[in-house]
């Protein structure tokens, strides 16, 4: 008699929920970056589109992305339900999948791209997928289970995505680019998701069958920051406590001094933690850190107000030490110059939950691998050097705020919440860092391609570099010459023998443009600028027309150029920059400028600089250097391009104090504060 295998529907339902939670997180992150990621995957195909066409295309994707997300998650959920009903895979559907692709070459291209993604995922995550299949088969009452029967195997996920993409009005190149976006940002995380699902399955089986051991599986997959075999708290905490007391003595008198010991009974930890929760709720929505004095001062007042007995109580000395150490950590955080104000304000509410868990388990303050220190270190590292006004910076800050909001609830006053938050934020950081690396690599590739085109015409490269050498040009002009006018020269260069007059004309235009935006050193130079302007504008328009320069960009450039010329030719402005024999300007000498240029050229990739401006300071990391074009590429913390600088331009900024190198301390911030705690 054929016996229907017993299916554990409850556990499969849990697996479906867990998978959709993880998968939706990566899917949502992908959707927020869809415009940029799509352009990145288009590659050279992007260059064939006009600006208007590309905007129209991205607008269409933006409109469709909500439907893509909802349909995709709905179909995945339905596939889980079909699996529980033991619905056999319809072979006809697989045949239709392949047969549809054979209808024409375009479908063949799409099929090839999809097949490549499937094979890549199956190869990369073979071990994780096999382990998850094994556990899933057990829940379905089967001996074995193939990947084809797993609703979330790479093959089935891609087949489902194909069904979702079918209604989209996109040609083959665009559909392939969209598949690649999902491959890079969503499917690349499948290995991690499979591992988590496998662990979940084994834990549930262990709960149902105590004889089933999960020790080996957990040890293999447990987070690196979870410590075991912790020594007794007093033994671990005592050295730090003594070290802090020496610091307190050296800085006495201060608000960190011990309260007078009157021999009264000490408050219980449960009472202190309750008071900390009350204080946390009272200060949660304030825009500034709640207390100027160390935490123990307002805490003692709150404890007194919550004490309805006639008995006078006090804070235990060890508890005061713990509270003061936590307070000192957050006081140091508030003074860290690499942390933007928004990040400091976001992290500040964690002080009271951290104090609560440390009172119960003081070793959490001592051990660098404790989830409390690990989470605080990760939040500070993520928020360090973030530009608050950038899109990527705002996303990072929002992530930090989300973690803090969870910690400052009731659950955050227990260590389990810190462990969960630390593990979750570590996963976000891994995905975020992966994205940053991809963005940086993309920008470096663009710079490399630009260099490659220059090396084909070495003479053009040397001419451009020679014209720009040691000239502190306005950013608008520098960018225009490096990008637009360089293309004009490259387009004329192959024909300079047949049309030498045109080649010379555009070289002269290059020289005239540079001359026209530099402050005139005398009246004769000012008159020359006035004389060359009409022909200069005409030559610029002719050259840009030759390379089909974008009309909107062209209009914007000429508008900015007009403003520069007005400022340069204004006599009052010119007078402020002219050399006065009796009062010479305090400009750096040539030798000093050369030293700054040499220093800039030697900056190693990965160096961080702070750019100082009236509108606010910004941080940028040197992500790439072009030796041919003498250009430096800077990105922000999220990997977004900040700007490219000419070597001479950046040297001028550093020389005049408008930029400075930042020494980034790679040491975790809690380690830096506690290990460097000296009297």
N, C-alpha and C positions, 0 to 999 in steps of 0.2 A: 504494500500500500504506500502511495506517495504521501509523505508527511511534509506539510508546509513548515519550513524553518521558522523558529521563534524570533521575532524582530523586537529589539529594544527601542521602541518608538520614542520613549521619553529621552533617552540619551542621544538619539539621532536628532531629535528636535533641539537639544542643547547644542549639539555640534553645529547645526545649521545656524543657530543664533550667534554662536561665537565666530564662525567663519564670516557671516555677513557683517558683524561688527568690525573685525579686522579689515576685511576686504573693502567695506564702505569707507573706512578711514583713508586708505591709500587711494581709493577712487575719488574721494572728495578733494584730496590734495592734488591729484592729477587734474581735476576739473578747474581748480583755482589757477593752475599754471597752463591751462590748455592753449591759450593764445601764443605764449612764448614757446612752449614745447612743440606745438604744431609747426611753427616757423622754423624751429631748430631741425625737425625731422624732414622738412621739405628740402633742406640743403640748397643745391644749385637751382632746383625748380623754383625756389622763392625769387631768385633774381630775374626770372622770366616774366614775373607778374608786375604789373604797374602798381603803384601805391594804392590807387582806387580799387583795383581788382582784389588786392590782398585784404584791404579793409572790409570789402564786401564779403569775402570768404570767411574771415574771422568773425564778422558779425553773424553770419549764418551759423557757424559752429557754436557761438555763444548762445544763440537762440535755441539750438538743438540740444545743448549739453544737459539740461534738466531732464528732457525726455530720454536721453541716452542712459543717464544714471538710473532713473526709475525703472525703465524697461529691463535694464541689465540685471539689477538686483531682484526684480520680480521674477524673471525667467530662471535665475539661479535658485531662488527659493522654491519655485515650482518643480525644478529638477530634483531637489531633495525629497519633496513630497511624492514624486513619481517613484523614486528609489524605494521608499518605504512601502509602497503599494506593490513592489516586486514587478513593476511594469518593464517588460523586456525592451531592450534598445531596438528600435525599428531600423532594420537594415536598409529599408527603402530610403530613409532619411539620409543615411550615409552615402548611398548611391547618388541621391539627388545632389548632395554636397559636392561630390567629385564630378558628376556628370555636368552640372551647371557650369563648372569651370572650363569644360572642354568646348564650350560653344564658341568662344573666340579667344584671341590672344590676350585681351584685357583681363578676362577672368583667369587665364593661366597665370598672369603676373600676380594677381591678387592671391591666388591659391599658393603660389610659390612663397610669397612673403609670409602668409599665415603658417604654412608648413615649416618654414625656417624658425619661426617663433616657437611653435610647438616642440620641435626637435631640440631647440636650445634649452627650453624650460625642462623638458624631460631629462636631458643630459645633466643639467646643473643640479636638479633637485631629485635625482633618481632615488637616493637613499631616503630622503624625507618622505617622498611620495609613496615609496614601497612600504615604509613603516606605518604610514597613515592608512594605506589600503588594507594592511593586515588587521589593524584595529577596527576599521569600519566593517570588514568582513565578519569579524567576531560579533559585532552588534547586530548584524543582519542574519546571524545564524548560519554563516557559510564557512567553509574551510579556507577558501581563497577568494580573491576578488581582483579582477583586472582593472587597469586604469580606465578602460573604456566604460566600466560600470560605475566609476566614481564621478558624481555630478560636478565635482570641482577639480578634476584632473585638467592639465593644460589643454588637452585636446578638446574636452567638453566645454571648458571656459571659452576657448577660441571659437568653437562652433556656435555657442550662444551669442558671443559678440558679433559674429557674422550675421546672425539673424537680426540683431539690434541695428547693425549698420545698413542693412538692405534698403530701408526706406530713404536713407540719406541721399540727397542730390549732389553727389561728389563723384568726380572722375577717378580712375584707378590710382593715379599718383597720390591724390589727396587721401583716398581710403587707406592706401599702404602707409602713408605718413601717420595717419590716425592709429593704425594698428601698432606702429612703432612707438608712438607716444604711450600707449597702454603697456607695451612690452617693457619700456624703460622705467615707468613709474608705478605700475601696478603688478604685472606678472613677475617682475624681478623680486618681489617680496613673497612669492609663493612658498619658497623653502622655509622661511620663518613661520608662516601661517601653518604649514603642514606639521612642523615640529610642535607648535603649541597645541594643535588639535590632537596629535598623538599623545602628548603628555596628559591632556584632559581625558582622553579615552582610558588611559591606563589608571589614572587616579580614580575614575568612576568605577572601573572594574575592581579596583582594590577595595573601595568602600563597600561594594556589593559582596565581595568575596575576600574576607580578611586573610585567607591563606595566600592570596596573590600578592607578591612583593613588588613594590615600586621603587625600592631604594636605589637600585642601579640606574633606572631610567632618570630619576630625579637628580642624582649626582651628576649624570652626564649632561643634563640640560639646565641645571639651576643657574640663576644669574650669578655673574662673577662677583657682584658686590654683596652677596649674602654671606655673612660669616658664621661659622659654627665653632663649637668648643670654646666659647668665650670664657676667659678667666673670670673669676668673681669680680663684681663691679668695684668693690672697695679697693682691691689690689690694683686694678687697672687704673682707676680714677685718682688714687692718692698722689702719684707723682705730678699729675697736672694740677691738682688742687694745691700742692705745696708750691709749685712754680707760680701759680696765680697769686697766692698769698704774699710771696716775695714782691711781686709786681704791685700788689695793693699797698704794701707797706712803703715801697719806694715812692708811690704817688700820693700818699696820705699827706694832708687831709684832702679827701675828695668824696663825692657822692657814693663811691664804691666801698667806703669804710663800713666795717661791721656794725650792725645795730648793737646797742648795749644789751648784754645778757643779764636779765633780771631774775634768772632762775625759774621762769614760768614754763608751763607745759608748751611744747611746740605744736604748731598746726600739723594735722595729718596731711598726707599727700593728696588724699581725695578732696579735702577742703581747699588746698592750694590750687589743684587742677580745676575745680569748680570756679574758683575766683578768676583764674586765667581765662576760662571760657567766657565769663561775664565781661571781662575787660576786652577780650577779642571781639565780641559782638558789638560792644559799645564803640570801638574804634575802627571797625571794619570798613565803613564807607567814607572815612575821612581821607582827604587828599594829601595829608602829610603824616609822617610818623607820629604815633599817638602821644608819646611821652618824651619830655626832654630829660628828666631824671632817669637813672637806671630803673629797670622794671620793678625791682623789689620794693621801691618806695610807693608807687600807686597800688601795687599788689597788697602790701601790708594794710593800707587804708581800706581797700576793698574787703580784705579778710575781716577787718575790725567791724565794718558796716554789716557784714553777713553773719557776725558772731552775736547771736541773740542771748547768750548766757552771760552771767555776771563774771565769769572767769576770764582773767587776762591771759592772753596767749602771745606767743612770739614765734618768729621764724627760726628754725634750726640753723646752726652755723654751716653745716654741710649744704643745706638747701640754699642758703644765701650764696655760697660759693658757686653752686650750679647756676643759679639765676644770673649772677654777675658775669660768669664766663659766657653764657649765651648772650647777655646784653652787650658784652665787649665785642663779640663776633659781629653783631649787627651794627654796632657803632663804627667798627672798622669798615664794614661794607658801605656805610653811608658816606665815607670819606674817599672811597676808591674812585680815582679820576677816570678809569676806563669804563665805569658803569654809568650809562645815561640816567638822568633823573627818573624817567619813567620806569626803568628797570628797578632802581632803588625803591621807589614807591610801591612797585608791584611785589617785591620780595619782603618788604618790611612786616606785613601782617603774619609772616611765618614765625616770628619771634616767640609768641606765646605758645603755639602748638609745640615748637621745638623745646621750649622750657618744660612743658608738661611731660613729654616723653623722656627727657633727660632726668627729671626728678625721679622717675621710676627706674630708669636704667642709665646711670651716669656714664657707663663705658661708651655709650653712643657718641659722647663728645670726644672721646679719646681715640677710638679706632678709626683710622682713615677710611676703612672699607664699610663702616656702618652706613645703613641706608639714609640716616639723617644727614650725615656729612656728605655722602655721595650726592644726594638730591640737591642740597644747597650748592655744592661745587658745580654741578651740571647746570643749574639755573644761572649762576653767575658767569660761567664760561660761555653759555649760550647768549647771554645779554651783554657781555663785554664787547665794547667797540661797535655796538649796533647804532646805525643812523636812524634816529627816531622818525624822520620825515620820509624815509624810503618805504616802498611797498613791502619789500622783503623784511625790513626792520620791524615794521608794524606787525607782520605775521609772527615773527619770533616773539615779540613782546606779548601778543595775544596768547600765544602758547604758554608763556610763563605765567601770565595772569590766570589762565585756566587751571594750571597746576596748583597755584597758590589758593585759588578759590576752593578747590577740593580739600586741600590740607586744612584750611581755616574753618571747615565744618566740624561737627562733633567727631567724625571719624578720624580727623587729623590729629586728635589728641591721643591716638593709639598708634603704636609702632607699625601695625599692619598696613595702615593707610600710607605711611611713608614708604614702605617696601613696594606697595603696588604703584604708587606715584613715581618712584625712582625707576622701576622697571619700564613703565609706560613711557616716561620721558626719555629714557635711554633709547627706546625704539624710534621715537620721533627724531632724536638727534642723529641716529644712524641714517635714517631716510633723508633728513635735511642735509647732512654732510655729503651724502651721495649726490644730491641735486646740485650742491655747491660745486663739487668737483666737475660735474658735467658742464655746468655753465662756464666755469673757468676754462675748461678744455675747449669749449666751443669758441670762446673769445680768442684764445691763443691760436686756435686753428685759423680763424679769420686773419689774425695778424701774420701768421706763417704764409697763408695764401697771398696776402698783400706783398710780403717780402719776395715770394717766389716770382710774382709777376714783375717785380722790380729787378730781380737778378737777370731776367731775360734781357732787359734793357739797362745794363749797368750804368751807361752814361747818363740816363735820365735820373737814376737813383743818386748818382754823385752830384749831378747838377742841383737837384732839389735839396739834398743834404747840405751842399755848399752854400746855397742861398739862405738856408734857415739857420746855419750854424751861429750860435751865440747871439741870436736876435730874440729878444723878449717880445714876441708879438701878441696881440690880443687873441684870446682863445678862439674867437669866431674866425679870424683870419688863418690862424695856424691849422685849425681843423679843415677849413676850406681848401687850403693849399695841399694838405696831405691826402685829402680824399678826392675832391672834385677836380682841381687843376692838375693834379698828378695824372688823372685819367685823360685830360686834354692833351698833355704832353706825350703820353704813351700812344695816343691815337695818331698823333702827327709824326712821331719819331720814325716809323717805318718808311715814310714818304718824304723825309727831309731832303733827300738828294733831288727828287723831282720838284719839290716846292720848298726850297731853302728859305724863301721870304716868309712863308707861313710859320715855319719852325722858329725863325728869329723873332717874328712878331710875338709869338706866345711866350718866348723866353723874356722878351722885353716887358711883356705884360706882367709876368711873374715879378720882375725886378721893380716895376713901377708900383705894383700893388703893395709890395713890402715897404717901399719908400714912402708911399702915401699915408700909411697908418702909423709911422713912427713920428714922434714929436719933432717939428722942424727946429734945427739948431740956430737958424738965423732967418732974416727976412727973405733972403734970396731963396732959401730952401722952401719957405712958405709959398713964395710966388711960383716956384717950379711945380709944387703940388697942384696949385690952382690951374696951371697951364696943362698938365697932363691928364687931369680928371676926365674931360669929355672923351678923349680917345681911349683912356683906360676902361671906362664903363662900356664903351662900344666893343672893345676887344674882348672884354669879359663875357658880354652877352653872346658874341659870335662863338667863342670857344665852348661855352656851356651848351649852346644849341647844337654844336657838333657832336656832343656825347649824349644828347637827349636828356639833359639834366632835369630832374623833377621840377615842374613849374612852381609848386608851392615852396619847395626848398629854395628855388632861385629867387622868388619874390622876398622871402624872409632874409636871405643873405644880403640882397641889395638894400633892403631897409636898414639892416644892422650896419652895413658899410656906410650908408649915408650918415647915420648917427655918429660913427667914428670920425668921419671926415669933418663934420660940424665941430666936434670937440677939438680935433687936431688944429683946425684953422681958426678957432676962436682965439683972438689976441690975448684975452685975459687968461685963458687956460695956457696958452703958449708961453705967456710971461712967467707963469709959475714954474715952468720947466726949463726956461732958458738959463744958461750959465751966466752968472754975475761975477765979474772979476773980483769985486770987493767981498762977495759972500758966496763962494762956490758951494754947490750942493754937496751934501754929505752922502755921495754915492760910493759904493764899494769900488776899490781899485780893480784894474784888469786882472792882476794876480789873484785877488780874492775871488773874483767871479770864476776864474779858471779852476781854482781849488774846489769851489762848490760844484762845478760841472763834473770834475773828476770824481768827487764824492758821490754824485748822483749816478754816474755811470757804473760805479762799483757797488751800488745798492743790490743786495741779493734778493732774489725772488722770495716772496713771503714776508718781506718787510712791511710793517704797518706805519702809516703816516697820518698825522692829524692836520687837516686843512682848515685854516682859521679864516673866518669871514664874518662880516657884520650880520649876515642872515643866520649865522649859527655855524658851529664847528662840525666837521664831518670826518669820519675815519675811512681810510681806504687801504687795501692791501695790494702790494705790487704783485700782480699775477702773471705778467709777461713782459719781455723786453724785445724790442726790435733793434738789432744792431745796424741794419741797413738804413732804416728810416729815422733812427735815433728817437724812438718813441717808447713810452712806458705806459703799460696798461694797468689801471687800478680798478679793483672791484670792492664791493662792500661786504659785510659779514654774510649776507644771504647769497653771495655769488653774482649779484647783479653788477653790470658795468657801471662804475662811477664816472670814469673819464680817462682819456688818453692825454698824456702830457709830452711835449717835446722836452728833451733833456735840458736844453737851455732855459726853457720856460719853468720847469720844476726847480732848477738851480736858483733862478731868480726869486721864486716863492720862498725857498728855504733861506736864501740870503737876506731877504727883507722881513723874515719872521712870519710870513703868511702860511708856512707849512713847517712841520717839524717831525722828526722821526720819533716813534713811540716804542719804548722798550717793553715788549709784551712778556709778562711773567707767566711762564707755563705751569708754575706750581699751583696746585689746587688752592683755592682761596682760604678754606678753613685750615689747611696745613700751614699756609703762609702766616696766618694770624696766630695760631696756637703754638706752632713750633718756634716762631720768632718772638714769642712772648718773653721779654726780658725786663728786668727791673730798670 
